[in-house]
Amino acid sequence: MNSEILRVDEVIGTSNAILGSQGGRLYEALRGMLEQGYSVVLDFQGIRVLNSGFCNAALGRLYREQGVEVGRRIKFENLDNERMQAAVHDAIALGQNPNLLKAMQETLEAEFCKQAHEE
């Protein structure tokens, strides 16, 4: 199977990977390469800021739609710090387990309601 490098900064046009719409662009590029039969090296070189919204829109969606099998065809490079690694890991985990996402949302809603009631 052929492998292609996909530079995140080139796909989104910036070093700040923070918007869901940017994640959507990466999702489309990544999905297209996978549909063509490529394995993909997702290269984060040049990315200075990476957040969960971006990762969920790109990777969470991909894993949710295509399942764990897709992970065998994607490698990650240049995730330079623990925060970036955690954002990617968490998006993949949420994509693979929608029940985890639902539980997190319910917990946050309950905490928000509790705080609002106390005020």
C-alpha positions in Angstrom: 0.0 0.0 0.0 1.4 3.4 -1.0 2.0 6.0 1.7 1.5 9.7 1.3 2.5 12.6 3.5 -0.2 15.1 4.3 1.1 18.3 5.9 -1.6 19.8 8.2 -0.3 23.4 7.8 -0.5 23.2 4.0 -4.0 21.9 4.1 -5.4 24.5 6.5 -3.1 27.4 5.4 -1.9 28.4 8.9 0.1 27.2 11.8 -2.9 27.5 14.2 -5.1 24.5 14.0 -8.0 25.8 16.1 -11.2 26.0 14.1 -13.7 23.2 13.4 -13.9 24.5 9.8 -10.1 23.9 9.4 -10.6 20.4 10.9 -13.3 19.8 8.2 -10.8 20.7 5.5 -8.3 18.3 6.9 -11.0 15.6 7.2 -11.9 16.0 3.5 -8.3 15.8 2.4 -7.5 12.8 4.6 -10.7 11.0 3.7 -10.0 11.5 0.0 -6.5 10.0 0.3 -7.7 7.0 2.2 -10.5 6.4 -0.3 -7.8 6.4 -3.0 -6.2 3.5 -1.2 -3.3 5.4 0.4 -1.9 5.1 3.9 -1.3 8.6 5.2 1.4 10.1 7.3 -0.3 13.1 8.9 2.5 15.6 9.5 2.0 18.3 12.1 5.3 20.1 11.3 4.8 23.8 11.5 1.7 23.6 13.6 2.1 25.8 16.7 -1.4 25.6 18.2 -3.7 22.6 18.1 -6.9 22.2 19.9 -9.7 19.7 20.5 -12.3 21.4 18.3 -10.0 21.0 15.3 -9.0 17.5 16.2 -12.6 16.4 16.8 -13.7 17.9 13.4 -11.0 16.1 11.5 -10.0 12.9 13.4 -12.9 12.3 15.7 -15.3 12.4 12.7 -13.1 10.2 10.6 -12.8 7.5 13.3 -16.5 7.8 14.1 -17.5 7.2 10.5 -14.8 4.7 9.5 -14.1 2.9 12.8 -10.9 1.7 14.4 -9.7 0.1 11.2 -8.8 3.5 9.7 -6.2 3.9 12.4 -4.1 1.2 10.8 -3.6 3.4 7.8 -2.7 6.7 9.5 0.6 7.6 11.2 1.3 10.8 13.0 4.5 12.9 12.9 5.7 16.0 14.6 3.2 16.1 17.4 5.8 18.1 19.4 4.3 18.3 22.8 2.1 16.5 25.2 -0.9 18.9 24.7 -0.9 18.2 20.9 -0.6 14.5 21.5 -3.4 14.6 24.0 -5.7 16.5 21.7 -5.2 13.9 18.9 -5.6 11.0 21.3 -8.7 12.4 22.9 -10.4 13.1 19.5 -9.7 9.6 18.3 -11.0 8.1 21.6 -14.2 10.1 21.4 -14.6 9.2 17.7 -14.3 5.5 18.5 -16.6 5.6 21.5 -19.7 7.9 21.1 -20.9 6.8 24.5 -17.8 8.4 26.1 -18.7 11.7 24.4 -22.3 11.4 25.6 -21.1 10.7 29.2 -18.7 13.7 29.1 -21.5 16.0 27.8 -23.9 14.8 30.5 -21.3 15.4 33.2 -20.6 18.9 32.0 -24.3 19.7 31.8 -24.9 18.5 35.3 -22.0 20.5 36.6 -23.1 23.6 34.8 -26.7 23.2 36.1 -25.3 22.7 39.7 -23.2 25.8 39.5 -26.0 27.9 38.0 -28.4 26.7 40.8 -25.9 27.6 43.5 -25.7 31.2 42.2 
